[in-house]
Amino acid sequence: ICVAALIFSTRAHAQDVQTYVPKGASHYCPLLQAEKIKLWPTHAAPAALCSLIEQETCITLKHSKCWSPAARLKTEREEGASFGQITRAYRADGTLRFDALADTKQLDASLGEWGWDNVYQRPDLALRAIVVINRDCYNRLSRLVTDPQEVLRMCDAAYNGGYAGLQSERRACGLRAGCDPQKWMGNVERVCLKSKTKWKGYGLSACDINREHVHMVFNVRYQKYRKFTQVKA
């Protein structure tokens, strides 16, 4: 859903990523958790929502746009906006190819005030949208995949690379001997149908970036955000 955000791949040292919490996170991660409590109280791994934002916005952990509602990736044909790098893209003739913000607004009435005219000025709605997008994926995929943790990992892959693409990879996995479409790590993870051509200037392909996204969100960045998700008595 966030195509433009593909190039926001970490270049920081792994040890720093595992322990260093960017400045903006201390303010916005609790607000994100408040949205999660209102809209998706049963989320099984809420720290992942915070680590997703870090993966989407932090070119480096001390970059000015890291954890910033003003984070923006603009190219000739795409724009990725704010915490979730919500994306709109255009065809070569200038017509709109897709608008993820408009699609996301259809998922929850509480996003009614959100638009491209205020996308960088409404951090509350940008945070809410991240919860809504992931909740929608979870509700759809949990009918097909039984383990909640597996669903969350697959939905992170879908957030970065699209739900339809994830489902195609699950189907392809199911057709391979020894591949379980109910499991991400070591199974669906290894059946990537996205482009494997490395992007000039980045050294990674769309396939590489999608798989890195899930790994970084759940295996590298996740633990340091758990303190923001603890329920206080």
N, CA, C and O of each residue as an XYZ file, in Angstrom:
932
protein
N       0.825     -1.216      0.000
C       0.000      0.000      0.000
C       0.853      1.256      0.000
O       0.370      2.329     -0.365
N       2.078      1.145      0.393
C       2.964      2.308      0.486
C       4.154      2.127     -0.436
O       5.281      1.959      0.029
N       3.918      2.160     -1.714
C       4.951      1.851     -2.704
C       6.128      2.799     -2.594
O       7.277      2.361     -2.662
N       5.869      4.098     -2.426
C       6.959      5.058     -2.381
C       7.889      4.813     -1.215
O       9.059      5.193     -1.259
N       7.378      4.179     -0.168
C       8.184      3.960      1.029
C       9.169      2.820      0.867
O       9.937      2.550      1.790
N       9.177      2.143     -0.269
C      10.087      1.022     -0.446
C      11.537      1.407     -0.221
O      12.327      0.590      0.253
N      11.905      2.658     -0.558
C      13.314      2.994     -0.450
C      13.695      3.466      0.943
O      14.869      3.745      1.191
N      12.729      3.565      1.871
C      13.071      3.925      3.237
C      13.577      2.692      3.969
O      12.898      2.162      4.849
N      14.747      2.246      3.613
C      15.351      1.071      4.215
C      16.506      1.517      5.092
O      17.304      2.361      4.682
N      16.608      0.959      6.302
C      17.594      1.437      7.261
C      19.025      1.276      6.773
O      19.376      0.298      6.113
N      19.832      2.259      7.116
C      21.264      2.195      6.835
C      22.054      2.330      8.145
O      23.268      2.528      8.128
N      21.355      2.222      9.269
C      22.006      2.361     10.567
C      22.590      1.020     11.001
O      22.224     -0.028     10.468
N      23.504      1.063     11.976
C      24.080     -0.163     12.508
C      23.011     -0.917     13.293
O      22.199     -0.305     13.987
N      23.010     -2.235     13.184
C      21.964     -3.052     13.788
C      21.852     -2.824     15.289
O      20.745     -2.738     15.821
N      22.988     -2.724     15.978
C      22.947     -2.544     17.436
C      22.226     -1.250     17.801
O      21.422     -1.236     18.733
N      22.502     -0.163     17.079
C      21.835      1.099     17.344
C      20.335      0.981     17.094
O      19.530      1.494     17.871
N      19.967      0.316     16.028
C      18.558      0.168     15.677
C      17.813     -0.609     16.755
O      16.646     -0.326     17.029
N      18.462     -1.564     17.356
C      17.819     -2.385     18.370
C      17.609     -1.648     19.685
O      16.744     -2.037     20.470
N      18.374     -0.600     19.943
C      18.320      0.041     21.263
C      17.945      1.527     21.240
O      17.321      2.020     22.180
N      18.317      2.230     20.190
C      18.117      3.685     20.162
C      16.689      4.026     19.743
O      16.216      3.588     18.695
N      16.008      4.818     20.581
C      14.651      5.259     20.272
C      14.719      6.693     19.755
O      15.126      7.589     20.494
N      14.332      6.928     18.513
C      14.383      8.278     17.950
C      13.548      9.265     18.757
O      12.564      8.892     19.398
N      13.951     10.508     18.715
C      13.330     11.557     19.528
C      11.822     11.626     19.328
O      11.076     11.666     20.307
N      11.366     11.641     18.101
C       9.944     11.790     17.835
C       9.101     10.644     18.355
O       7.913     10.820     18.626
N       9.699      9.475     18.498
C       8.950      8.300     18.938
C       8.419      8.458     20.350
O       7.334      7.968     20.663
N       9.166      9.132     21.202
C       8.738      9.296     22.595
C       7.428     10.064     22.693
O       6.668      9.880     23.643
N       7.162     10.924     21.715
C       5.918     11.691     21.694
C       4.818     10.962     20.931
O       3.687     10.868     21.408
N       5.146     10.448     19.753
C       4.110      9.933     18.873
C       3.764      8.457     19.081
O       2.643      8.046     18.778
N       4.694      7.657     19.587
C       4.378      6.244     19.802
C       3.250      6.074     20.821
O       2.359      5.257     20.587
N       3.246      6.808     21.946
C       2.102      6.709     22.863
C       0.787      7.145     22.225
O      -0.261      6.575     22.530
N       0.821      8.144     21.346
C      -0.393      8.568     20.658
C      -0.885      7.474     19.712
O      -2.088      7.251     19.579
N       0.052      6.801     19.063
C      -0.301      5.683     18.201
C      -0.946      4.567     19.013
O      -1.925      3.959     18.583
N      -0.386      4.305     20.192
C      -0.949      3.260     21.042
C      -2.349      3.623     21.517
O      -3.198      2.745     21.670
N      -2.597      4.906     21.753
C      -3.941      5.348     22.136
C      -4.940      5.083     21.017
O      -6.077      4.687     21.272
N      -4.512      5.301     19.784
C      -5.368      4.990     18.639
C      -5.612      3.486     18.542
O      -6.716      3.044     18.224
N      -4.582      2.719     18.817
C      -4.702      1.261     18.780
C      -5.707      0.778     19.822
O      -6.519     -0.103     19.540
N      -5.657      1.345     21.013
C      -6.571      0.937     22.087
C      -8.024      1.235     21.704
O      -8.925      0.452     22.004
N      -8.240      2.370     21.041
C      -9.591      2.747     20.631
C     -10.106      1.887     19.480
O     -11.265      1.470     19.477
N      -9.246      1.628     18.513
C      -9.692      1.021     17.266
C      -9.395     -0.469     17.139
O     -10.060     -1.176     16.381
N      -8.395     -0.945     17.882
C      -7.984     -2.347     17.739
C      -7.386     -2.831     19.060
O      -6.192     -3.127     19.125
N      -8.192     -2.914     20.101
C      -7.658     -3.242     21.436
C      -7.082     -4.640     21.554
O      -6.316     -4.909     22.480
N      -7.430     -5.540     20.641
C      -6.946     -6.921     20.741
C      -5.664     -7.179     19.943
O      -5.252     -8.330     19.804
N      -5.040     -6.142     19.428
C      -3.787     -6.320     18.667
C      -2.790     -7.115     19.507
O      -2.515     -6.760     20.654
N      -2.249     -8.190     18.935
C      -1.415     -9.121     19.693
C       0.036     -8.678     19.859
O       0.752     -9.232     20.694
N       0.482     -7.697     19.085
C       1.886     -7.260     19.156
C       1.959     -5.768     18.849
O       2.545     -5.379     17.839
N       1.372     -4.921     19.706
C       1.218     -3.499     19.381
C       2.505     -2.731     19.152
O       2.488     -1.708     18.468
N       3.625     -3.190     19.704
C       4.896     -2.501     19.471
C       5.264     -2.500     17.993
O       6.028     -1.647     17.543
N       4.724     -3.450     17.239
C       5.031     -3.532     15.808
C       4.526     -2.311     15.052
O       5.103     -1.934     14.032
N       3.460     -1.691     15.535
C       2.950     -0.492     14.870
C       3.957      0.646     14.979
O       4.117      1.433     14.046
N       4.633      0.729     16.118
C       5.665      1.759     16.293
C       6.902      1.445     15.465
O       7.471      2.335     14.834
N       7.317      0.193     15.466
C       8.508     -0.147     14.689
C       8.242     -0.018     13.189
O       9.167      0.216     12.411
N       6.984     -0.169     12.785
C       6.631      0.063     11.385
C       6.888      1.517     10.999
O       7.437      1.782      9.930
N       6.498      2.457     11.852
C       6.731      3.870     11.546
C       8.220      4.162     11.438
O       8.643      4.907     10.554
N       9.016      3.580     12.329
C      10.460      3.795     12.235
C      10.991      3.267     10.909
O      11.822      3.913     10.270
N      10.522      2.107     10.498
C      10.975      1.532      9.233
C      10.557      2.397      8.054
O      11.306      2.525      7.085
N       9.379      2.987      8.122
C       8.864      3.789      7.026
C       9.538      5.154      6.911
O       9.732      5.643      5.798
N       9.898      5.777      8.024
C      10.323      7.184      7.987
C      11.786      7.439      8.296
O      12.296      8.517      7.993
N      12.473      6.479      8.891
C      13.816      6.770      9.404
C      14.909      6.293      8.454
O      15.372      5.156      8.548
N      15.314      7.163      7.546
C      16.466      6.871      6.692
C      17.683      6.642      7.580
O      18.478      5.733      7.339
N      17.821      7.474      8.606
C      18.726      7.240      9.729
C      17.929      7.546     10.984
O      16.899      8.218     10.917
N      18.388      7.067     12.118
C      17.624      7.233     13.350
C      17.602      8.663     13.858
O      16.782      9.002     14.711
N      18.499      9.515     13.343
C      18.517     10.914     13.765
C      18.200     11.862     12.619
O      18.464     13.062     12.699
N      17.633     11.315     11.558
C      17.237     12.137     10.422
C      16.092     13.064     10.826
O      15.281     12.710     11.682
N      16.023     14.236     10.220
C      15.003     15.223     10.579
C      13.579     14.734     10.332
O      12.643     15.199     10.983
N      13.408     13.806      9.403
C      12.075     13.290      9.095
C      11.770     11.966      9.791
O      10.693     11.402      9.602
N      12.707     11.469     10.591
C      12.490     10.235     11.339
C      11.401     10.462     12.385
O      11.520     11.358     13.220
N      10.357      9.668     12.343
C       9.215      9.799     13.243
C       8.583     11.184     13.149
O       8.112     11.718     14.154
N       8.567     11.757     11.982
C       7.980     13.085     11.781
C       6.716     12.985     10.941
O       6.698     12.253      9.951
N       5.645     13.710     11.315
C       4.457     13.726     10.468
C       4.714     14.377      9.122
O       3.916     14.240      8.195
N       5.848     15.097      9.015
C       6.206     15.757      7.756
C       7.065     14.876      6.858
O       7.514     15.330      5.806
N       7.301     13.634      7.248
C       8.097     12.728      6.416
C       7.463     12.628      5.033
O       6.260     12.404      4.899
N       8.291     12.798      4.013
C       7.766     12.827      2.652
C       8.774     12.258      1.668
O       9.961     12.577      1.723
N       8.292     11.418      0.775
C       9.099     10.936     -0.338
C       8.371     11.318     -1.615
O       7.287     10.804     -1.890
N       8.957     12.215     -2.396
C       8.297     12.723     -3.599
C       9.164     12.435     -4.804
O      10.337     12.806     -4.845
N       8.576     11.769     -5.786
C       9.224     11.562     -7.073
C       8.298     12.126     -8.147
O       7.237     12.674     -7.848
N       8.712     11.983     -9.385
C       7.922     12.535    -10.479
C       6.527     11.934    -10.540
O       5.572     12.612    -10.920
N       6.404     10.666    -10.168
C       5.116      9.981    -10.314
C       4.535      9.460     -9.004
O       3.460      8.861     -9.022
N       5.198      9.661     -7.878
C       4.689      9.154     -6.617
C       4.934     10.138     -5.486
O       5.873     10.933     -5.520
N       4.070     10.066     -4.485
C       4.275     10.809     -3.247
C       3.903      9.909     -2.087
O       2.796      9.374     -2.037
N       4.834      9.741     -1.148
C       4.578      8.992      0.075
C       4.572      9.975      1.227
O       5.510     10.758      1.378
N       3.528      9.946      2.043
C       3.317     11.011      3.015
C       3.226     10.527      4.459
O       2.622      9.495      4.755
N       3.835     11.293      5.334
C       3.705     11.218      6.783
C       4.178      9.884      7.362
O       4.948      9.159      6.732
N       3.702      9.571      8.577
C       4.221      8.433      9.333
C       4.166      7.114      8.562
O       5.107      6.322      8.614
N       3.082      6.885      7.858
C       2.911      5.600      7.186
C       3.312      5.607      5.735
O       3.129      4.610      5.037
N       3.870      6.741      5.256
C       4.215      6.887      3.846
C       3.049      6.449      2.963
O       3.216      5.675      2.021
N       1.872      6.963      3.290
C       0.681      6.685      2.495
C       0.902      7.268      1.103
O       1.410      8.382      0.973
N       0.533      6.536      0.074
C       1.041      6.846     -1.261
C      -0.049      7.106     -2.293
O      -1.096      6.460     -2.304
N       0.236      8.077     -3.160
C      -0.532      8.235     -4.393
C       0.461      8.212     -5.544
O       1.594      8.679     -5.421
N       0.013      7.660     -6.666
C       0.915      7.494     -7.806
C       0.192      7.858     -9.094
O      -1.029      7.744     -9.200
N       0.981      8.301    -10.074
C       0.436      8.785    -11.343
C       1.017      8.011    -12.520
O       2.145      7.520    -12.461
N       0.237      7.911    -13.579
C       0.714      7.318    -14.824
C       1.557      8.339    -15.586
O       1.618      9.511    -15.215
N       2.199      7.882    -16.646
C       3.061      8.764    -17.436
C       2.284      9.944    -18.023
O       2.857     11.011    -18.242
N       0.980      9.761    -18.281
C       0.188     10.851    -18.854
C      -0.366     11.796    -17.796
O      -1.113     12.720    -18.118
N       0.000     11.567    -16.525
C      -0.418     12.458    -15.450
C      -1.703     12.070    -14.756
O      -2.074     12.704    -13.768
N      -2.396     11.050    -15.235
C      -3.624     10.612    -14.582
C      -3.296      9.783    -13.347
O      -2.247      9.142    -13.271
N      -4.203      9.808    -12.391
C      -3.981      9.122    -11.129
C      -4.031      7.614    -11.322
O      -4.994      7.086    -11.877
N      -2.993      6.924    -10.865
C      -2.946      5.464    -10.959
C      -3.566      4.824     -9.724
O      -4.357      3.889     -9.850
N      -3.224      5.305     -8.544
C      -3.908      4.880     -7.325
C      -3.691      5.909     -6.227
O      -2.742      6.693     -6.263
N      -4.591      5.889     -5.252
C      -4.549      6.828     -4.131
C      -4.858      6.045     -2.861
O      -6.021      5.793     -2.547
N      -3.815      5.662     -2.133
C      -3.992      4.843     -0.934
C      -4.688      5.614      0.173
O      -5.366      5.013      1.007
N      -4.535      6.930      0.201
C      -5.217      7.721      1.220
C      -6.732      7.640      1.022
O      -7.472      7.401      1.976
N      -7.185      7.836     -0.201
C      -8.612      7.749     -0.492
C      -9.147      6.364     -0.168
O     -10.245      6.237      0.375
N      -8.391      5.328     -0.491
C      -8.823      3.957     -0.204
C      -8.916      3.726      1.302
O      -9.849      3.080      1.778
N      -7.943      4.258      2.054
C      -7.924      4.060      3.498
C      -9.100      4.747      4.174
O      -9.647      4.221      5.143
N      -9.494      5.902      3.684
C     -10.634      6.619      4.256
C     -11.914      5.800      4.192
O     -12.812      5.981      5.014
N     -11.998      4.906      3.230
C     -13.186      4.076      3.093
C     -13.264      2.991      4.165
O     -14.309      2.367      4.348
N     -12.161      2.769      4.868
C     -12.109      1.691      5.854
C     -12.643      2.094      7.220
O     -13.031      1.235      8.011
N     -12.669      3.415      7.510
C     -13.139      3.857      8.829
C     -13.641      5.287      8.740
O     -12.941      6.168      8.240
N     -14.851      5.516      9.223
C     -15.479      6.832      9.128
C     -14.714      7.903      9.902
O     -14.841      9.090      9.603
N     -13.921      7.495     10.894
C     -13.187      8.466     11.707
C     -12.058      9.140     10.937
O     -11.438     10.073     11.447
N     -11.781      8.681      9.710
C     -10.756      9.296      8.868
C     -11.360     10.288      7.873
O     -10.688     10.724      6.939
N     -12.615     10.637      8.076
C     -13.323     11.474      7.127
C     -12.698     12.828      6.856
O     -12.831     13.352      5.750
N     -12.022     13.407      7.832
C     -11.420     14.732      7.668
C     -10.047     14.680      7.015
O      -9.466     15.726      6.727
N      -9.524     13.504      6.779
C      -8.165     13.351      6.261
C      -8.142     13.554      4.762
O      -9.045     13.094      4.064
N      -7.124     14.236      4.251
C      -6.997     14.431      2.817
C      -5.599     14.878      2.458
O      -4.773     15.135      3.333
N      -5.338     14.968      1.174
C      -4.011     15.388      0.729
C      -3.733     16.859      1.054
O      -2.580     17.291      1.032
N      -4.766     17.615      1.351
C      -4.571     19.015      1.711
C      -4.112     19.189      3.150
O      -3.610     20.252      3.517
N      -4.283     18.129      3.992
C      -3.859     18.246      5.390
C      -3.051     17.046      5.873
O      -2.837     16.881      7.074
N      -2.602     16.207      4.934
C      -1.954     14.952      5.312
C      -0.715     15.159      6.182
O      -0.391     14.299      7.002
N      -0.022     16.278      6.018
C       1.186     16.530      6.816
C       0.892     17.327      8.082
O       1.771     17.492      8.928
N      -0.337     17.823      8.219
C      -0.712     18.639      9.369
C      -1.612     17.901     10.353
O      -1.965     18.458     11.393
N      -1.989     16.663     10.050
C      -2.872     15.908     10.937
C      -2.198     14.606     11.376
O      -2.561     13.530     10.901
N      -1.221     14.701     12.277
C      -0.554     13.487     12.748
C      -1.518     12.512     13.409
O      -1.300     11.301     13.364
N      -2.577     13.024     14.018
C      -3.548     12.141     14.655
C      -4.194     11.208     13.633
O      -4.368     10.017     13.892
N      -4.545     11.753     12.483
C      -5.181     10.938     11.456
C      -4.182     10.032     10.745
O      -4.525      8.921     10.341
N      -2.956     10.501     10.593
C      -1.920      9.659      9.984
C      -1.626      8.447     10.855
O      -1.429      7.345     10.343
N      -1.597      8.646     12.170
C      -1.391      7.530     13.091
C      -2.591      6.593     13.070
O      -2.435      5.372     13.054
N      -3.782      7.168     13.070
C      -5.002      6.366     13.034
C      -5.041      5.501     11.770
O      -5.458      4.344     11.815
N      -4.610      6.060     10.665
C      -4.643      5.327      9.403
C      -3.774      4.075      9.458
O      -4.143      3.042      8.898
N      -2.636      4.156     10.120
C      -1.760      2.987     10.239
C      -2.477      1.862     10.972
O      -2.397      0.701     10.570
N      -3.178      2.207     12.048
C      -3.945      1.207     12.790
C      -5.045      0.624     11.902
O      -5.234     -0.592     11.857
N      -5.755      1.481     11.210
C      -6.886      1.053     10.389
C      -6.444      0.131      9.252
O      -7.079     -0.892      8.997
N      -5.363      0.492      8.573
C      -4.871     -0.325      7.453
C      -4.473     -1.718      7.929
O      -4.833     -2.723      7.316
N      -3.733     -1.762      9.019
C      -3.284     -3.052      9.528
C      -4.437     -3.863     10.110
O      -4.458     -5.088      9.995
N      -5.393     -3.181     10.733
C      -6.569     -3.873     11.265
C      -7.384     -4.507     10.136
O      -7.856     -5.637     10.257
N      -7.542     -3.768      9.041
C      -8.296     -4.290      7.910
C      -7.633     -5.541      7.348
O      -8.304     -6.534      7.068
N      -6.331     -5.489      7.185
C      -5.596     -6.664      6.698
C      -5.763     -7.821      7.667
O      -6.011     -8.951      7.247
N      -5.632     -7.551      8.956
C      -5.738     -8.617      9.961
C      -7.116     -9.271      9.907
O      -7.231    -10.497      9.934
N      -8.148     -8.452      9.831
C      -9.504     -8.999      9.799
C      -9.736     -9.874      8.574
O     -10.460    -10.867      8.652
N      -9.141     -9.523      7.462
C      -9.300    -10.309      6.236
C      -8.447    -11.575      6.287
O      -8.922    -12.666      5.970
N      -7.194    -11.423      6.683
C      -6.275    -12.547      6.604
C      -6.483    -13.562      7.725
O      -6.183    -14.743      7.549
N      -6.989    -13.120      8.868
C      -7.182    -14.044      9.989
C      -8.262    -15.083      9.705
O      -8.393    -16.055     10.448
N      -9.031    -14.889      8.646
C      -9.984    -15.910      8.214
C      -9.280    -17.054      7.484
O      -9.837    -18.139      7.314
N      -8.056    -16.790      7.062
C      -7.307    -17.762      6.260
C      -6.091    -18.327      6.986
O      -5.672    -19.453      6.717
N      -5.525    -17.550      7.902
C      -4.315    -17.940      8.637
C      -4.655    -17.986     10.124
O      -5.206    -17.021     10.654
N      -4.340    -19.077     10.800
C      -4.834    -19.296     12.158
C      -4.007    -18.625     13.251
O      -4.572    -18.177     14.248
N      -2.692    -18.542     13.094
C      -1.819    -18.000     14.142
C      -1.780    -16.476     14.050
O      -1.361    -15.945     13.021
N      -2.206    -15.751     15.101
C      -2.220    -14.284     15.052
C      -0.863    -13.665     14.752
O      -0.788    -12.662     14.042
N       0.205    -14.243     15.277
C       1.538    -13.686     15.026
C       1.926    -13.835     13.559
O       2.568    -12.950     12.994
N       1.549    -14.925     12.953
C       1.828    -15.110     11.526
C       1.012    -14.111     10.703
O       1.507    -13.555      9.722
N      -0.230    -13.890     11.104
C      -1.069    -12.921     10.402
C      -0.432    -11.536     10.454
O      -0.403    -10.829      9.446
N       0.075    -11.145     11.614
C       0.668     -9.816     11.758
C       1.909     -9.658     10.891
O       2.109     -8.603     10.289
N       2.732    -10.674     10.817
C       3.922    -10.596      9.968
C       3.528    -10.491      8.497
O       4.103     -9.705      7.743
N       2.554    -11.281      8.105
C       2.114    -11.221      6.709
C       1.463     -9.885      6.394
O       1.613     -9.365      5.288
N       0.745     -9.327      7.354
C       0.126     -8.022      7.125
C       1.167     -6.908      7.048
O       0.945     -5.900      6.376
N       2.285     -7.076      7.722
C       3.358     -6.101      7.567
C       3.915     -6.174      6.150
O       4.199     -5.147      5.534
N       4.069     -7.384      5.641
C       4.510     -7.543      4.247
C       3.494     -6.921      3.300
O       3.861     -6.293      2.307
N       2.211     -7.099      3.613
C       1.161     -6.532      2.773
C       1.142     -5.009      2.861
O       0.874     -4.337      1.865
N       1.423     -4.461      4.033
C       1.470     -3.007      4.185
C       2.519     -2.417      3.244
O       2.295     -1.389      2.605
N       3.639     -3.073      3.177
C       4.726     -2.582      2.333
C       4.525     -2.910      0.860
O       4.826     -2.084     -0.002
N       4.023     -4.094      0.562
C       4.003     -4.540     -0.825
C       2.648     -4.869     -1.411
O       2.559     -5.279     -2.569
N       1.570     -4.694     -0.620
C       0.235     -4.918     -1.147
C      -0.378     -6.247     -0.735
O       0.300     -7.275     -0.719
N      -1.668     -6.220     -0.400
C      -2.384     -7.420      0.045
C      -2.503     -8.440     -1.090
O      -2.322     -9.637     -0.868
N      -2.800     -7.982     -2.278
C      -2.942     -8.905     -3.407
C      -1.636     -9.646     -3.676
O      -1.635    -10.845     -3.954
N      -0.520     -8.913     -3.590
C       0.771     -9.553     -3.794
C       1.061    -10.601     -2.744
O       1.584    -11.670     -3.057
N       0.723    -10.303     -1.491
C       0.903    -11.285     -0.421
C       0.095    -12.536     -0.690
O       0.603    -13.646     -0.533
N      -1.147    -12.377     -1.090
C      -1.988    -13.537     -1.343
C      -1.458    -14.372     -2.510
O      -1.541    -15.600     -2.483
N      -0.920    -13.720     -3.518
C      -0.319    -14.459     -4.630
C       0.865    -15.282     -4.149
O       1.067    -16.409     -4.599
N       1.644    -14.723     -3.237
C       2.801    -15.438     -2.702
C       2.372    -16.584     -1.798
O       3.026    -17.626     -1.774
N       1.286    -16.412     -1.054
C       0.769    -17.501     -0.233
C       0.296    -18.656     -1.118
O       0.545    -19.824     -0.819
N      -0.387    -18.314     -2.202
C      -0.847    -19.366     -3.116
C       0.336    -20.100     -3.746
O       0.328    -21.325     -3.867
N       1.352    -19.334     -4.144
C       2.541    -19.955     -4.737
C       3.253    -20.847     -3.730
O       3.750    -21.918     -4.080
N       3.299    -20.408     -2.495
C       3.907    -21.210     -1.431
C       3.169    -22.530     -1.282
O       3.787    -23.587     -1.158
N       1.832    -22.463     -1.295
C       1.033    -23.672     -1.121
C       1.238    -24.709     -2.207
O       0.954    -25.890     -2.009
N       1.729    -24.269     -3.352
C       1.965    -25.188     -4.467
C       3.362    -25.795     -4.436
O       3.680    -26.671     -5.240
N       4.186    -25.333     -3.516
C       5.554    -25.853     -3.421
C       5.639    -26.900     -2.317
O       5.034    -26.755     -1.255
N       6.385    -27.934     -2.582
C       6.588    -28.987     -1.587
C       7.287    -28.414     -0.364
O       8.308    -27.738     -0.489
N       6.747    -28.680      0.807
C       7.375    -28.257      2.052
C       7.153    -26.811      2.428
O       7.723    -26.340      3.412
N       6.335    -26.086      1.669
C       6.089    -24.673      1.965
C       4.688    -24.525      2.552
O       3.705    -24.958      1.951
N       4.607    -23.912      3.724
C       3.346    -23.782      4.446
C       2.810    -22.353      4.313
O       3.408    -21.430      4.866
N       1.711    -22.148      3.601
C       1.160    -20.801      3.428
C       0.572    -20.207      4.700
O       0.138    -19.056      4.715
N       0.562    -21.008      5.776
C       0.119    -20.506      7.080
C       1.251    -19.846      7.860
O       1.015    -19.245      8.908
N       2.478    -19.956      7.354
C       3.633    -19.450      8.092
C       4.442    -18.484      7.223
O       4.602    -18.693      6.021
N       4.946    -17.426      7.858
C       5.754    -16.447      7.141
C       7.213    -16.858      7.093
O       7.738    -17.165      6.023
N       7.877    -16.867      8.253
C       9.324    -17.117      8.287
C       9.648    -18.507      7.748
O       9.095    -19.514      8.190
N      10.557    -18.528      6.785
C      11.010    -19.782      6.215
C      10.029    -20.430      5.264
O      10.306    -21.501      4.724
N       8.895    -19.804      5.051
C       7.876    -20.377      4.173
C       7.433    -19.338      3.145
O       8.092    -19.192      2.115
N       6.338    -18.609      3.388
C       5.915    -17.570      2.448
C       7.035    -16.563      2.214
O       7.193    -16.039      1.112
N       7.802    -16.302      3.253
C       8.940    -15.381      3.165
C       9.877    -15.734      2.010
O      10.468    -14.844      1.398
N      10.012    -16.997      1.717
C      10.965    -17.463      0.704
C      10.366    -17.521     -0.708
O      11.056    -17.857     -1.671
N       9.092    -17.195     -0.814
C       8.432    -17.232     -2.122
C       8.079    -15.799     -2.511
O       6.936    -15.372     -2.352
N       9.041    -15.073     -3.010
C       8.831    -13.669     -3.349
C       8.586    -13.533     -4.857
O       9.423    -13.917     -5.674
N       7.428    -12.981     -5.201
C       7.075    -12.790     -6.606
C       7.311    -11.355     -7.066
O       7.033    -11.018     -8.216
N       7.821    -10.514     -6.177
C       8.100     -9.127     -6.539
C       9.399     -9.053     -7.340
O      10.147    -10.026     -7.435
N       9.644     -7.888     -7.907
C      10.840     -7.709     -8.732
C      12.108     -7.983     -7.930
O      12.247     -7.549     -6.786
N      13.018     -8.705     -8.548
C      14.308     -8.987     -7.924
C      15.429     -8.160     -8.562
O      16.610     -8.390     -8.300
N      15.047     -7.208     -9.392
C      16.021     -6.297     -9.997
C      16.366     -5.210     -9.003
O      15.478     -4.529     -8.490
N      17.645     -5.041     -8.726
C      18.067     -4.047     -7.736
C      17.841     -2.645     -8.276
O      18.168     -2.352     -9.426
N      17.279     -1.782     -7.438
C      17.021     -0.408     -7.823
C      18.316      0.384     -7.863
O      19.124      0.323     -6.936
N      18.501      1.113     -8.925
C      19.716      1.908     -9.084
C      19.848      2.902     -7.934
O      18.918      3.656     -7.647
N      20.998      2.899     -7.284
C      21.250      3.825     -6.191
C      20.919      3.284     -4.817
O      21.281      3.891     -3.810
N      20.221      2.123     -4.759
C      19.821      1.590     -3.460
C      20.402      0.215     -3.178
O      20.546     -0.169     -2.017
N      20.733     -0.522     -4.208
C      21.359     -1.821     -4.017
C      20.413     -2.911     -3.553
O      20.853     -4.013     -3.227
N      19.095     -2.614     -3.517
C      18.106     -3.594     -3.102
C      16.967     -3.625     -4.115
O      16.676     -2.623     -4.768
N      16.340     -4.761     -4.235
C      15.180     -4.897     -5.109
C      13.904     -4.705     -4.299
O      13.946     -4.621     -3.072
N      12.767     -4.635     -4.996
C      11.480     -4.561     -4.309
C      11.277     -5.792     -3.435
O      10.713     -5.697     -2.345
N      11.731     -6.937     -3.908
C      11.644     -8.171     -3.124
C      12.492     -8.069     -1.858
O      12.029     -8.400     -0.767
N      13.740     -7.609     -2.008
C      14.633     -7.463     -0.858
C      14.018     -6.541      0.192
O      14.021     -6.853      1.382
N      13.496     -5.413     -0.256
C      12.983     -4.398      0.659
C      11.744     -4.894      1.386
O      11.562     -4.614      2.571
N      10.896     -5.624      0.684
C       9.696     -6.153      1.319
C      10.046     -7.145      2.421
O       9.483     -7.086      3.514
N      10.957     -8.039      2.143
C      11.353     -9.028      3.158
C      12.120     -8.362      4.297
O      11.970     -8.749      5.456
N      12.935     -7.368      3.975
C      13.649     -6.641      5.013
C      12.665     -5.909      5.926
O      12.889     -5.810      7.132
N      11.584     -5.401      5.352
C      10.594     -4.660      6.129
C      10.077     -5.502      7.284
O      10.078     -5.053      8.430
N       9.638     -6.715      6.992
C       9.103     -7.593      8.034
C      10.175     -7.940      9.054
O       9.923     -7.920     10.259
N      11.359     -8.256      8.578
C      12.460     -8.606      9.474
C      12.795     -7.446     10.415
O      12.958     -7.652     11.618
N      12.897     -6.251      9.881
C      13.264     -5.106     10.708
C      12.164     -4.743     11.705
O      12.449     -4.413     12.856
N      10.916     -4.804     11.265
C       9.802     -4.438     12.140
C       9.663     -5.411     13.304
O       9.449     -4.979     14.437
N       9.779     -6.698     13.056
C       9.523     -7.683     14.095
C      10.763     -8.230     14.791
O      10.696     -8.587     15.967
N      11.877     -8.301     14.101
C      13.059     -8.948     14.677
C      14.115     -7.967     15.168
O      14.943     -8.328     16.005
N      14.105     -6.744     14.669
C      15.172     -5.797     15.013
C      14.647     -4.613     15.814
O      15.171     -4.330     16.891
N      13.644     -3.922     15.330
C      13.174     -2.697     15.976
C      12.157     -2.938     17.095
O      11.970     -2.081     17.958
N      11.520     -4.065     17.082
C      10.335     -4.313     17.900
C      10.542     -4.157     19.411
O       9.774     -3.453     20.067
N      11.550     -4.793     19.955
C      11.694     -4.890     21.407
C      11.790     -3.532     22.101
O      11.237     -3.359     23.188
N      12.475     -2.580     21.499
C      12.666     -1.291     22.166
C      11.366     -0.506     22.306
O      11.289      0.422     23.110
N      10.336     -0.872     21.525
C       9.055     -0.168     21.608
C       8.059     -0.834     22.544
O       6.961     -0.313     22.738
N       8.412     -1.956     23.121
C       7.478     -2.644     24.011
C       7.161     -1.806     25.242
O       6.059     -1.900     25.782
N       8.105     -0.992     25.694
C       7.858     -0.177     26.887
C       6.733      0.830     26.664
O       6.109      1.283     27.623
N       6.471      1.182     25.413
C       5.397      2.128     25.120
C       4.029      1.444     25.076
O       2.995      2.110     25.008
N       4.033      0.135     25.115
C       2.776     -0.608     24.974
C       2.319     -1.252     26.263
O       1.278     -1.907     26.289
N       3.080     -1.079     27.340
C       2.705     -1.683     28.603
C       1.496     -0.954     29.176
O       1.478      0.275     29.229
N       0.504     -1.695     29.598
C      -0.699     -1.102     30.202
C      -0.406     -0.738     31.639
O      -0.015     -1.592     32.434
N      -0.592      0.516     31.973
C      -0.351      0.996     33.340
C      -1.576      0.749     34.219
O      -2.716      0.935     33.795
N      -1.310      0.328     35.447
C      -2.413      0.059     36.386
C      -3.043      1.364     36.864
O      -3.984      1.341     37.657
